[in-house]
């Protein structure tokens, strides 16, 4: 297929916008409710073709600033000050209808979660066509059909032609984010706001998306404001950076200067918290601090003896049935291999990491360990009990085997908000694992209401949460607090194995350090076996004794974490390492 040029100006040519021109200028922006001020008179500028980052933790005011810039503040908040974008002297003076004419053409936005930003019932190509149809007088070539424009936009962000007819759920996270970028850049906006667009992506996919964004804004002379809490992302994409805390800009400057010589105490704490090599499992250091976590010596590998988990030539294939066309005519079955004969051993008391991208087989491996999935073939042993595979006969013996394992294996999930029942009080949520008869056999105290309440309070205290946390609901707590609640719930049943599935990927940098240190503390104090799953080799490097690298259902490399990090043997491992640096 011949891809028609989308823009009058070739993407590979220098921008026609003046480098000295501001894509956006924010002066004395105040965001307030009826009762209090939330953003306190901040000012920032982004030049044409310039890449600028705005960093800070949850609650710092980043999202409110973004909403004010895009004219998307909720009705109970109002903004004052001046926001000039391109030729518009102050967007805050526009009505909603007036602003709508500029949104998408003069300024555009890439959101954090593409699955919620895209219409699940509409094909990708049609959604892109809408972006062009809304602004027919934009910089895109006017004589070209909207379909051709959409196809050219997809090609520009590196997506194949068949993406045009796909639905969002048929694409990977990275592909969906590329679609959003294509939509945002469709009409050559003067200014692009990217709000945490790579938080949920694998490390290598994140690097690809960052490179794509950088190339596009440079080619089209678009000013980019990249909102993030990840200093590694800042170092990779931005030229300048603003640091935000409690609604104030506390520091700004060139990225290289800020990262090398931070002046403000808050910036210093963010940089210290992002250095995972400073993590320690010393229980004496308070877990709630956001300061640098000092350590005198590296974490020593746990002494190991008997295997806690064994996989021998384990395979797992999912069978998906799809219907041809819109009418339910003849179905077609598709085999999707998830695991292709993997083998590894995790010894008791060991911290074992599994790294790989989405679709590599990490989650399937976890589900088999926890007894939530059965292997098709191969041998799986957990705590000395052989788990049944797909060929095993059913019945009470099989159910008892799985129940016994599930009572000894606890999980901490990636999204604490999604894994907590929003209608249950925290105390009831934490207590719930104690209601299992198998757990009550192991923990006699769990058999009584008073005993369960006591164990719940002990669990909350162990993760640094006050007793009155039990009376609250999940929405009343921050992301870091919700993850602590999830850890308390996992530990209350006194498991022998703790599985942590991407437990910090959605958290701010300093909160991430706190939660990781909390996990290390609890694993050390309770002599747990931990399996940590991540797409970030850097996280595993600093937390795990050994690591297995998995790609497309195959373990391509495994061994001592320090050795794998220092001397990676497989190309895929080197790619993951490069993305983590």
C-alpha positions as CSV (number, residue, x, y, z in Angstrom):
1,X,0.0,0.0,0.0
2,X,1.3,3.5,-0.9
3,X,1.2,5.8,2.1
4,X,0.3,9.3,1.2
5,X,2.0,12.2,3.0
6,X,0.0,13.4,5.9
7,X,1.4,16.9,6.2
8,X,2.4,19.6,3.8
9,X,5.7,19.7,5.6
10,X,7.7,16.5,5.4
11,X,8.1,14.9,8.9
12,X,11.8,14.5,8.3
13,X,12.4,18.2,7.6
14,X,13.1,20.8,10.2
15,X,10.0,22.5,11.7
16,X,8.7,25.7,10.1
17,X,7.7,27.0,13.5
18,X,10.1,29.6,15.0
19,X,12.3,28.0,17.7
20,X,12.1,31.2,19.7
21,X,8.3,31.0,19.8
22,X,6.5,29.6,22.9
23,X,4.2,26.7,22.1
24,X,2.6,27.5,25.5
25,X,3.1,30.0,28.3
26,X,1.5,29.6,31.7
27,X,1.7,32.6,33.9
28,X,0.6,32.8,37.6
29,X,-1.8,29.8,37.2
30,X,-4.1,29.4,40.3
31,X,-6.5,26.4,40.6
32,X,-8.9,26.6,43.5
33,X,-12.1,25.2,44.8
34,X,-14.6,27.2,46.7
35,X,-12.8,26.6,50.0
36,X,-9.1,26.3,49.2
37,X,-6.3,26.9,46.7
38,X,-4.8,23.8,45.2
39,X,-2.3,25.2,42.6
40,X,-0.5,28.3,43.9
41,X,0.4,30.7,41.1
42,X,2.7,28.6,39.0
43,X,4.4,29.7,35.8
44,X,6.0,27.6,33.1
45,X,6.9,27.9,29.4
46,X,7.5,25.4,26.6
47,X,9.0,26.5,23.3
48,X,8.2,25.3,19.8
49,X,9.7,21.9,19.3
50,X,11.0,21.9,22.9
51,X,10.6,18.9,25.3
52,X,9.9,19.8,28.9
53,X,9.0,17.6,31.8
54,X,6.8,18.3,34.8
55,X,7.5,16.0,37.7
56,X,6.1,15.4,41.1
57,X,4.3,12.8,43.2
58,X,0.6,12.1,43.3
59,X,-1.2,15.1,44.9
60,X,1.5,17.6,43.8
61,X,-0.8,19.4,41.4
62,X,0.5,17.9,38.1
63,X,-2.9,16.6,36.9
64,X,-4.7,19.8,38.0
65,X,-2.2,21.8,36.0
66,X,-2.8,19.5,33.0
67,X,-6.6,19.8,33.3
68,X,-6.4,23.6,33.5
69,X,-4.2,23.7,30.4
70,X,-6.6,21.5,28.4
71,X,-9.7,23.2,29.7
72,X,-10.9,20.0,31.5
73,X,-11.2,21.1,35.1
74,X,-14.2,19.7,36.9
75,X,-17.1,22.1,37.6
76,X,-16.2,22.5,41.3
77,X,-12.8,24.0,40.4
78,X,-11.8,27.2,38.7
79,X,-8.6,28.5,37.3
80,X,-7.2,32.0,37.0
81,X,-4.0,33.5,35.5
82,X,-2.9,33.4,31.9
83,X,-2.4,30.4,29.6
84,X,-1.4,31.4,26.1
85,X,-1.1,28.7,23.4
86,X,0.1,29.6,19.9
87,X,-1.9,32.6,18.7
88,X,-4.5,32.5,21.5
89,X,-3.5,35.0,24.2
90,X,-5.4,33.4,27.1
91,X,-7.4,30.2,26.9
92,X,-8.8,30.7,30.4
93,X,-10.9,33.6,28.9
94,X,-12.6,31.2,26.4
95,X,-16.0,29.6,26.9
96,X,-16.2,25.8,26.7
97,X,-17.5,26.0,23.2
98,X,-14.8,28.3,22.1
99,X,-12.1,26.2,23.7
100,X,-13.5,23.0,22.0
101,X,-12.6,24.5,18.6
102,X,-8.9,24.7,19.6
103,X,-8.6,21.4,21.4
104,X,-7.1,18.8,19.1
105,X,-5.9,21.4,16.6
106,X,-4.0,24.0,18.6
107,X,-3.3,21.8,21.6
108,X,-3.7,18.0,22.2
109,X,-3.2,15.5,24.9
110,X,-2.0,11.9,25.2
111,X,-3.5,10.2,28.3
112,X,-2.0,7.6,30.7
113,X,-4.3,4.7,30.0
114,X,-5.1,4.3,26.2
115,X,-7.7,1.6,26.8
116,X,-10.0,4.0,28.6
117,X,-9.2,6.9,26.2
118,X,-10.2,4.9,23.1
119,X,-13.7,3.9,22.2
120,X,-13.9,0.1,22.6
121,X,-16.8,-0.2,20.1
122,X,-15.2,1.7,17.2
123,X,-12.4,0.6,14.9
124,X,-9.1,2.4,15.3
125,X,-9.2,3.8,11.8
126,X,-12.6,5.4,12.3
127,X,-11.5,7.0,15.5
128,X,-8.6,8.6,13.7
129,X,-10.8,9.8,10.9
130,X,-12.9,11.6,13.5
131,X,-9.8,13.5,14.6
132,X,-9.3,14.8,11.1
133,X,-13.0,15.4,10.4
134,X,-13.3,17.7,13.5
135,X,-10.6,20.0,12.1
136,X,-10.7,19.9,8.3
137,X,-8.7,23.2,8.1
138,X,-5.7,22.0,10.1
139,X,-2.2,21.4,8.8
140,X,-3.0,18.0,7.3
141,X,-3.2,17.9,3.5
142,X,-6.7,19.0,2.7
143,X,-7.2,17.2,-0.6
144,X,-6.5,13.8,0.9
145,X,-9.4,11.7,2.1
146,X,-9.8,11.2,5.9
147,X,-9.2,7.5,5.4
148,X,-5.9,8.1,3.7
149,X,-5.0,10.6,6.4
150,X,-5.7,8.0,9.1
151,X,-3.7,5.4,7.3
152,X,-0.8,7.8,6.9
153,X,-1.0,8.7,10.6
154,X,-0.8,5.1,11.6
155,X,2.2,4.5,9.4
156,X,3.9,7.6,10.9
157,X,3.8,6.1,14.4
158,X,5.1,2.7,13.1
159,X,1.8,0.7,13.0
160,X,1.0,-1.7,10.2
161,X,-1.9,-1.1,7.8
162,X,-4.1,-3.8,9.4
163,X,-4.3,-1.6,12.5
164,X,-6.8,0.6,10.7
165,X,-9.5,-2.1,11.0
166,X,-8.6,-3.3,14.4
167,X,-10.5,-2.6,17.6
168,X,-8.6,-1.3,20.7
169,X,-8.8,-4.6,22.6
170,X,-7.0,-6.4,19.7
171,X,-3.9,-4.2,20.2
172,X,-1.1,-4.4,22.8
173,X,-0.7,-1.5,25.3
174,X,2.2,-0.1,23.3
175,X,0.2,-0.2,20.0
176,X,-2.8,1.5,21.7
177,X,-0.5,4.2,23.0
178,X,0.8,4.7,19.5
179,X,-2.7,5.1,18.2
180,X,-3.3,7.8,20.8
181,X,-0.2,9.6,19.8
182,X,-1.3,9.4,16.1
183,X,-4.6,11.0,17.1
184,X,-3.0,13.7,19.2
185,X,-0.6,14.6,16.4
186,X,-3.2,14.3,13.6
187,X,-3.7,18.0,13.2
188,X,-0.2,19.3,13.9
189,X,-0.9,21.0,17.2
190,X,1.4,23.7,18.5
191,X,1.4,22.1,21.9
192,X,1.2,18.4,23.1
193,X,0.6,17.4,26.7
194,X,1.5,13.9,27.6
195,X,0.2,12.8,31.0
196,X,2.1,9.7,32.3
197,X,1.7,8.0,28.9
198,X,4.3,5.3,29.5
199,X,3.5,4.3,33.2
200,X,1.7,1.1,32.3
201,X,4.1,0.0,29.5
202,X,7.0,-2.5,29.5
203,X,10.4,-1.0,29.7
204,X,11.4,-1.7,26.1
205,X,8.0,-0.6,24.8
206,X,8.3,2.5,27.0
207,X,11.6,3.3,25.4
208,X,10.1,3.0,21.9
209,X,7.2,5.2,22.7
210,X,9.5,7.9,24.2
211,X,11.7,7.8,21.1
212,X,8.6,8.1,18.9
213,X,7.2,11.1,20.9
214,X,10.6,12.9,20.8
215,X,11.0,12.4,17.0
216,X,7.4,13.5,16.2
217,X,7.5,16.7,18.2
218,X,10.9,17.6,16.8
219,X,9.8,17.0,13.3
220,X,6.6,19.0,13.5
221,X,7.9,21.8,15.8
222,X,5.4,20.9,18.5
223,X,6.1,21.9,22.1
224,X,5.9,18.9,24.5
225,X,5.0,19.0,28.2
226,X,5.6,15.5,29.6
227,X,4.0,14.9,33.0
228,X,5.6,12.0,35.0
229,X,6.9,10.8,38.3
230,X,9.7,8.8,36.7
231,X,13.1,10.5,36.7
232,X,14.4,7.9,34.2
233,X,11.8,9.0,31.7
234,X,12.7,12.6,32.3
235,X,16.3,11.9,31.6
236,X,15.4,10.2,28.3
237,X,12.9,12.6,26.8
238,X,13.2,16.1,28.3
239,X,15.5,19.0,27.8
240,X,14.2,21.1,30.8
241,X,12.3,20.1,33.8
242,X,9.9,21.7,36.4
243,X,9.6,20.0,39.8
244,X,6.2,20.4,41.5
245,X,5.3,19.9,45.2
246,X,2.1,20.7,46.9
247,X,0.9,23.0,44.1
248,X,4.2,24.9,43.8
249,X,7.0,24.8,41.3
250,X,9.9,24.3,43.7
251,X,12.7,24.0,41.2
252,X,13.3,24.2,37.4
253,X,16.2,24.1,35.0
254,X,18.0,21.9,32.5
255,X,17.5,18.2,33.1
256,X,21.2,17.5,33.3
257,X,21.7,20.2,35.9
258,X,18.7,19.2,38.0
259,X,19.5,15.5,38.1
260,X,23.2,16.1,38.8
261,X,22.9,19.1,41.3
262,X,19.4,19.3,42.7
263,X,19.0,22.3,44.9
264,X,15.6,21.8,46.6
265,X,15.2,19.2,49.3
266,X,12.2,17.7,47.7
267,X,14.0,17.2,44.4
268,X,16.9,15.6,46.3
269,X,14.5,13.2,47.9
270,X,12.9,12.2,44.6
271,X,16.3,11.5,43.1
272,X,17.4,9.5,46.2
273,X,14.2,7.4,46.1
274,X,14.7,6.6,42.5
275,X,18.0,4.9,43.3
276,X,16.9,1.4,44.0
277,X,20.4,0.3,44.8
278,X,19.9,2.2,48.2
279,X,17.2,-0.2,49.2
280,X,17.8,-2.3,52.3
281,X,15.7,-4.7,54.3
282,X,16.9,-3.3,57.6
283,X,13.7,-3.2,59.7
284,X,15.0,-0.5,61.9
285,X,14.6,2.2,59.3
286,X,11.1,3.7,59.2
287,X,9.3,2.6,56.1
288,X,7.1,5.7,55.8
289,X,10.0,8.1,55.2
290,X,10.4,9.6,51.7
291,X,14.1,10.4,52.4
292,X,17.0,8.5,50.8
293,X,17.1,4.9,52.2
294,X,20.7,4.5,53.4
295,X,22.5,1.1,53.3
296,X,26.0,0.1,54.4
297,X,26.1,-3.3,52.7
298,X,24.3,-5.0,49.9
299,X,21.5,-7.3,50.6
300,X,22.9,-10.8,51.1
301,X,21.2,-13.7,49.3
302,X,19.1,-15.9,51.7
303,X,20.5,-19.2,52.7
304,X,18.6,-21.8,50.8
305,X,18.0,-25.5,51.2
306,X,14.9,-27.3,50.0
307,X,13.1,-26.2,46.8
308,X,9.9,-24.2,47.5
309,X,8.9,-24.2,43.8
310,X,9.9,-26.4,40.9
311,X,8.9,-26.2,37.3
312,X,10.1,-28.9,34.9
313,X,9.3,-28.6,31.2
314,X,6.0,-26.8,31.9
315,X,3.8,-25.9,28.9
316,X,0.5,-24.0,28.7
317,X,-1.5,-23.1,25.7
318,X,-4.7,-21.0,25.6
319,X,-7.4,-21.8,23.1
320,X,-9.4,-18.9,21.9
321,X,-12.4,-19.1,19.6
322,X,-13.2,-16.3,17.3
323,X,-16.3,-15.8,15.1
324,X,-15.9,-14.9,11.5
325,X,-17.6,-11.7,10.5
326,X,-20.4,-10.0,12.4
327,X,-22.8,-12.9,12.2
328,X,-22.0,-16.0,14.3
329,X,-21.3,-18.3,11.4
330,X,-18.3,-20.7,11.6
331,X,-16.0,-20.3,14.5
332,X,-12.2,-20.5,14.2
333,X,-10.0,-21.8,17.1
334,X,-6.7,-20.1,17.7
335,X,-4.0,-21.7,19.9
336,X,-1.9,-19.1,21.9
337,X,1.2,-20.7,23.5
338,X,1.8,-19.0,26.8
339,X,4.6,-21.3,28.1
340,X,6.8,-23.5,25.9
341,X,8.5,-25.9,28.3
342,X,10.0,-23.8,31.0
343,X,12.1,-25.1,33.9
344,X,13.3,-23.3,37.1
345,X,13.7,-23.9,40.8
346,X,13.1,-21.4,43.7
347,X,14.6,-22.5,47.0
348,X,13.0,-21.8,50.3
349,X,13.7,-18.3,51.7
350,X,15.0,-17.2,48.3
351,X,14.0,-14.0,46.4
352,X,13.4,-15.0,42.8
353,X,12.7,-12.6,40.0
354,X,10.9,-13.2,36.7
355,X,11.3,-10.5,34.1
356,X,9.8,-10.1,30.6
357,X,7.4,-8.0,28.6
358,X,3.7,-8.3,28.4
359,X,2.7,-11.5,26.8
360,X,6.0,-13.2,27.7
361,X,4.3,-15.7,30.1
362,X,5.1,-14.1,33.5
363,X,1.4,-13.9,34.6
364,X,0.7,-17.5,33.5
365,X,3.6,-18.7,35.5
366,X,2.3,-16.9,38.6
367,X,-1.2,-18.3,38.2
368,X,0.2,-21.9,38.0
369,X,2.3,-21.4,41.1
370,X,-0.8,-20.1,43.0
371,X,-3.0,-22.9,41.8
372,X,-5.2,-20.6,39.7
373,X,-4.2,-22.3,36.4
374,X,-3.1,-25.8,35.6
375,X,-0.2,-26.6,33.3
376,X,-0.9,-28.6,30.1
377,X,2.2,-30.8,30.5
378,X,5.2,-30.9,32.8
379,X,5.9,-31.1,36.5
380,X,4.9,-28.4,39.0
381,X,5.8,-28.8,42.7
382,X,5.0,-26.2,45.3
383,X,6.1,-26.7,48.9
384,X,6.6,-30.4,48.2
385,X,3.1,-30.9,46.8
386,X,2.8,-31.9,43.1
387,X,0.1,-29.8,41.4
388,X,-2.2,-31.5,39.0
389,X,-1.9,-30.8,35.3
390,X,-4.6,-30.6,32.7
391,X,-4.5,-34.4,32.3
392,X,-5.1,-35.2,36.0
393,X,-8.5,-36.6,37.0
394,X,-10.8,-34.4,39.0
395,X,-12.2,-35.1,42.4
396,X,-11.7,-34.3,46.0
397,X,-8.0,-35.2,46.0
398,X,-7.2,-32.7,43.3
399,X,-9.3,-30.0,45.0
400,X,-7.6,-30.6,48.3
401,X,-4.1,-30.4,46.8
402,X,-4.9,-27.0,45.2
403,X,-6.6,-25.7,48.3
404,X,-3.6,-26.6,50.4
405,X,-1.2,-24.8,48.1
406,X,-3.5,-21.7,47.9
407,X,-3.5,-21.4,51.6
408,X,0.3,-21.2,51.7
409,X,0.8,-18.8,48.7
410,X,-0.2,-15.2,48.9
411,X,-0.3,-12.6,46.1
412,X,0.2,-8.8,45.8
413,X,-1.2,-7.5,42.6
414,X,-0.1,-4.6,40.4
415,X,-3.2,-2.4,40.8
416,X,-4.2,-2.2,44.5
417,X,-7.3,-0.2,43.6
418,X,-8.6,-2.9,41.3
419,X,-7.7,-5.8,43.7
420,X,-9.6,-4.2,46.7
421,X,-13.4,-4.4,47.0
422,X,-14.6,-0.8,46.9
423,X,-17.7,-1.7,49.0
424,X,-15.8,-3.4,51.8
425,X,-14.1,-1.7,54.8
426,X,-10.4,-2.2,54.9
427,X,-10.6,-4.3,58.1
428,X,-13.0,-6.8,56.5
429,X,-10.8,-6.9,53.4
430,X,-7.7,-7.7,55.4
431,X,-9.5,-10.3,57.5
432,X,-11.0,-12.2,54.6
433,X,-8.2,-14.7,54.0
434,X,-8.6,-15.8,57.6
435,X,-12.1,-17.1,56.9
436,X,-10.6,-20.1,55.0
437,X,-11.0,-23.4,56.9
438,X,-7.5,-24.4,55.8
439,X,-6.0,-21.2,57.2
440,X,-7.9,-21.6,60.4
441,X,-6.4,-25.1,60.8
442,X,-2.9,-23.6,60.6
443,X,-3.8,-20.5,62.7
444,X,-6.1,-21.4,65.6
445,X,-6.4,-17.7,66.5
446,X,-8.2,-17.1,63.2
447,X,-11.1,-19.3,64.2
448,X,-12.6,-16.6,66.4
449,X,-13.9,-13.1,65.6
450,X,-11.7,-11.5,68.3
451,X,-8.7,-13.5,67.2
452,X,-9.2,-12.3,63.6
453,X,-9.6,-8.7,64.7
454,X,-6.3,-8.9,66.6
455,X,-4.5,-10.5,63.7
456,X,-5.8,-7.8,61.4
457,X,-4.5,-5.0,63.6
458,X,-1.1,-6.7,63.8
459,X,-1.0,-6.9,60.0
460,X,-1.9,-3.3,59.5
461,X,0.8,-2.3,62.1
462,X,3.3,-4.5,60.3
463,X,2.9,-2.4,57.1
464,X,3.0,0.9,58.8
465,X,-0.7,1.7,58.9
466,X,-2.6,3.1,61.9
467,X,-5.4,1.1,63.6
468,X,-8.2,3.3,62.3
469,X,-7.3,2.3,58.7
470,X,-9.6,-0.6,59.3
471,X,-12.7,1.7,59.4
472,X,-12.0,3.2,55.9
473,X,-12.8,2.3,52.4
474,X,-10.2,1.9,49.5
475,X,-11.1,5.2,47.8
476,X,-10.1,7.1,51.0
477,X,-6.5,6.0,50.7
478,X,-3.6,6.9,48.4
479,X,-2.1,4.4,45.9
480,X,0.8,3.6,48.3
481,X,-1.5,3.1,51.2
482,X,-3.7,0.8,49.2
483,X,-0.7,-1.3,48.2
484,X,0.3,-1.5,51.9
485,X,-3.2,-2.7,52.6
486,X,-2.8,-5.4,49.9
487,X,0.4,-6.5,51.5
488,X,-1.2,-6.7,54.9
489,X,-4.0,-8.9,53.4
490,X,-1.4,-11.1,51.7
491,X,0.6,-11.6,54.9
492,X,-2.2,-12.1,57.4
493,X,-2.6,-15.8,56.5
494,X,1.1,-16.4,57.4
495,X,2.0,-17.8,53.9
496,X,5.3,-19.4,53.1
497,X,5.4,-18.0,49.5
498,X,4.7,-14.4,48.6
499,X,4.1,-13.6,44.9
500,X,4.4,-9.9,44.0
501,X,3.1,-9.2,40.5
502,X,4.4,-5.8,39.3
503,X,3.7,-4.4,42.8
504,X,5.1,-0.9,42.2
505,X,4.8,-0.1,38.5
506,X,1.8,2.3,39.1
507,X,3.3,4.1,42.1
508,X,5.3,7.3,42.5
509,X,9.0,7.0,42.7
510,X,9.3,7.7,46.5
511,X,6.3,5.6,47.3
512,X,7.7,2.8,45.1
513,X,10.9,2.9,47.3
514,X,8.8,2.7,50.5
515,X,6.7,-0.3,49.2
516,X,9.7,-2.2,47.9
517,X,11.5,-1.7,51.2
518,X,8.4,-2.8,53.1
519,X,8.3,-6.0,51.0
520,X,12.0,-6.7,51.7
521,X,11.5,-6.1,55.5
522,X,8.5,-8.5,55.7
523,X,10.2,-11.2,53.5
524,X,13.3,-11.0,55.8
525,X,11.4,-11.0,59.1
526,X,9.1,-13.8,58.1
527,X,11.7,-15.8,56.2
528,X,9.3,-15.9,53.2
529,X,10.1,-17.2,49.7
530,X,9.4,-14.3,47.3
531,X,8.7,-14.5,43.6
532,X,8.8,-11.0,42.2
533,X,7.5,-10.4,38.6
534,X,8.4,-7.3,36.8
535,X,9.2,-5.9,33.3
536,X,11.9,-3.8,34.9
537,X,15.2,-5.6,35.2
538,X,16.5,-2.7,37.4
539,X,13.9,-3.5,40.1
540,X,14.7,-7.2,40.1
541,X,18.4,-6.4,40.1
542,X,18.2,-4.7,43.5
543,X,15.6,-7.0,45.2
544,X,16.2,-10.6,44.0
545,X,18.9,-13.2,44.5
546,X,18.3,-14.9,41.2
547,X,16.4,-14.1,38.1
548,X,14.8,-15.8,35.1
549,X,14.3,-13.8,31.9
550,X,11.3,-15.0,29.9
551,X,10.4,-14.2,26.3
552,X,7.5,-15.6,24.3
553,X,7.0,-18.4,26.8
554,X,10.6,-19.5,26.9
555,X,13.2,-18.8,29.6
556,X,16.1,-17.4,27.6
557,X,18.4,-16.8,30.5
558,X,18.5,-17.4,34.3
559,X,21.0,-17.2,37.1
560,X,22.5,-15.1,39.8
561,X,21.0,-11.6,39.4
562,X,24.3,-9.8,39.8
563,X,25.9,-12.0,37.2
564,X,23.0,-11.7,34.7
565,X,23.1,-7.9,35.2
566,X,26.8,-7.7,34.8
567,X,27.2,-10.2,31.9
568,X,23.9,-10.7,30.1
569,X,24.2,-13.5,27.6
570,X,21.0,-13.1,25.6
571,X,20.1,-10.2,23.3
572,X,16.7,-9.9,24.9
573,X,18.2,-9.6,28.4
574,X,20.5,-6.8,27.1
575,X,17.5,-5.0,25.6
576,X,15.7,-5.1,29.0
577,X,18.8,-3.9,30.7
578,X,19.3,-1.0,28.4
579,X,15.7,0.0,28.8
580,X,16.1,0.0,32.6
581,X,19.2,2.2,32.6
